[in-house]
Amino acid sequence: MKNNQECSDLTLNQPVSVILSLNQRTNLYQKFKSRIVHNPYLDRTLVSFQGNKQVPFFWFKYREGFSERLVTYLLQTLKPQPGILLDPFSGVGSSLFTASTLGWQTTGIELLPVGIFATQARIIAQKINIESLNIVISELKKINFQNYYDKSFAFSHLAITRGAFSSINEEQLVGYISYCHNFVANQDIRTLLIYSVFCILEDISYTRKDGQYLRWDVRSGRSKGKNEFNKGEVLSFEDAIYRKLKQITSDFNISPIQLDLFGEQLKLQLTDQKSSLVKNLEPKIHEGSCLDILPTLPENSIDCVITSPPYVNRYDYTRTYALELAFLGCSEEKVKHLRQQMLSCTVENREKRNYLQDYYTNRGRYQDFLRIDSTFKEQAALQEVLTILDNYKKEGKLNNKNIARMVHNYFYEICFVIYELARIVKSGGIIAMVNDNVRYAGEEIPVDLILSDIAESFGLKTRYIWTLGRGKGNSSQQMGDHGRTELRKCVYIWEK
Ligand SMILES: C[S@@+](CC[C@H](N)C(=O)[O-])C[C@H]1O[C@@H](n2cnc3c(N)ncnc32)[C@H](O)[C@@H]1O
């Protein structure tokens, strides 16, 4: 349902049962269509990590990350006066760091230790003594890492990461980490050096992050399936770490001319690193699930939310970032627990309804729980989609029977997030959310419209549903079965 024309085209050749089953989504489209606006400024690179490729301090490739330009654009367009910003799915902290250099006080919530470590490392990087760091790095360049191997710092693999590195790369990695722990006294420098390894794990491994899972290079001996995958060059540990350290030090030693290219906020951050301004505006970060943490935040306390939740697309961050989780010492049990705590976006996620009911009841907020629960049940377009998916499940039309449960749980949980955001944002406050629409078994789920309608049930007003230049295609299998149509990829702007 890209536009009105497409809506009516869609109904022309369909049997009556299908037309009826589209009714609620068509009505919802009619409700919001004047607010669905193509924003030519927003393109795919702006909304993704790609937009940060040349930006200093982006040392870790977090594919789900925002670009700084997007956050700057949103703030300058929607809330030019700095205040208090929250990102309840803060990832590696792109919105927090960008906003803080524009004068905002920022708070992030992130579940995975991957994003938490990246955020903490960047906070440390902003305060580091560059001369001392350069001295330690020049010492590091003289040593043979294998000579420092200490088995107490051995890489504690998860079942899904075993065999990820060649033995020489793993030995050097452990030797380097051992050296950092045993010989680098300054804790901040040590953390930054360890973070440098964290940033190169994929480069030195036989794996490639690929949306839903980790792909394995044929050289690992672990690759599965008919099509053998070769990721190309696997960097040696030494090459990769020297490159990363060079990138880090050159970002610190960036010239004033280069700074101009990156804009005012970065200039402030880099040239005035030790100023009290930057220190005061250091992002605050909560580690945990926003489903637990948002209900603890005071109401009417936030001026702006810029966020991007996981999409309902089956991407399992605990698998794609398994190397990084293992590097940070997460056990199998911990990883399983994190997977279940995530906003449901994989077919493995189990329902959190009972948990949420108990949690709200124990906080004396049972009435809020009931309100959120009934808003979910009363969202007609959502219930239409869920009924269809349940039928498809019974008819064996879904390529995984748990897709219906995942979609159900995703919307159920995100209702809680939106309710809490509506509660804690101040009157006049803005919420900007980036998300993609999806399609399962040919059935389009207009995530943008459903979430905007839920937001309105909780007292927010939808200012715009900004669509990006090009929508997102389908998986090749869906394209084959149902023909290619574009799905909206959007930034929704809600106001209290
Ligand atoms: C699309 S990414 C956001 C990336 C972020 N905008 C950035 O620039 O790095 C979604 C993030 O939500 C996190 N997440 C998933 N479930 C969560 C939960 N229940 N509470 C908090 N964070 C969660 C994921 O780990 C992931 O980092």
The ligand as a Tripos MOL2 file, in Angstrom:
@<TRIPOS>MOLECULE
LIG
   27    29     1     0     0
SMALL
NO_CHARGES

@<TRIPOS>ATOM
      1 C1         18.2940   -0.9410   15.2310 C.3       1 LIG1
      2 S1         19.4050   -1.1240   16.5710 S.3       1 LIG1
      3 C2         19.6470    0.5560   17.0580 C.3       1 LIG1
      4 C3         21.0220    1.0520   16.7180 C.3       1 LIG1
      5 C4         21.2990    2.4590   17.1670 C.3       1 LIG1
      6 N1         20.3660    3.4100   16.5690 N.3       1 LIG1
      7 C5         22.7390    2.8450   16.8510 C.2       1 LIG1
      8 O1         22.9480    3.8690   16.2130 O.co2     1 LIG1
      9 O2         23.6380    2.1060   17.1990 O.co2     1 LIG1
     10 C6         18.3740   -1.7370   17.8550 C.3       1 LIG1
     11 C7         19.0920   -1.9170   19.1670 C.3       1 LIG1
     12 O3         18.1400   -2.3010   20.1560 O.3       1 LIG1
     13 C8         18.7930   -3.1770   21.0570 C.3       1 LIG1
     14 N2         17.7310   -3.8840   21.8080 N.ar      1 LIG1
     15 C9         16.9850   -4.9420   21.4330 C.ar      1 LIG1
     16 N3         16.0850   -5.2580   22.3770 N.ar      1 LIG1
     17 C10        16.2520   -4.3590   23.3800 C.ar      1 LIG1
     18 C11        15.6100   -4.1490   24.6220 C.ar      1 LIG1
     19 N4         14.6120   -4.9290   25.0380 N.pl3     1 LIG1
     20 N5         16.0330   -3.1170   25.3750 N.ar      1 LIG1
     21 C12        17.0340   -2.3050   24.9770 C.ar      1 LIG1
     22 N6         17.7060   -2.4710   23.8130 N.ar      1 LIG1
     23 C13        17.3080   -3.4790   23.0180 C.ar      1 LIG1
     24 C14        19.6410   -4.0440   20.1580 C.3       1 LIG1
     25 O4         20.6760   -4.6750   20.8600 O.3       1 LIG1
     26 C15        20.1490   -3.0070   19.1520 C.3       1 LIG1
     27 O5         21.3730   -2.4580   19.5500 O.3       1 LIG1
@<TRIPOS>BOND
     1     1     2 1
     2     2     3 1
     3     2    10 1
     4     3     4 1
     5     4     5 1
     6     5     6 1
     7     5     7 1
     8     7     8 2
     9     7     9 1
    10    10    11 1
    11    11    12 1
    12    11    26 1
    13    12    13 1
    14    13    14 1
    15    13    24 1
    16    14    15 ar
    17    14    23 ar
    18    15    16 ar
    19    16    17 ar
    20    17    18 ar
    21    17    23 ar
    22    18    19 1
    23    18    20 ar
    24    20    21 ar
    25    21    22 ar
    26    22    23 ar
    27    24    25 1
    28    24    26 1
    29    26    27 1
@<TRIPOS>SUBSTRUCTURE
     1 LIG1         1 GROUP 0 **** ****
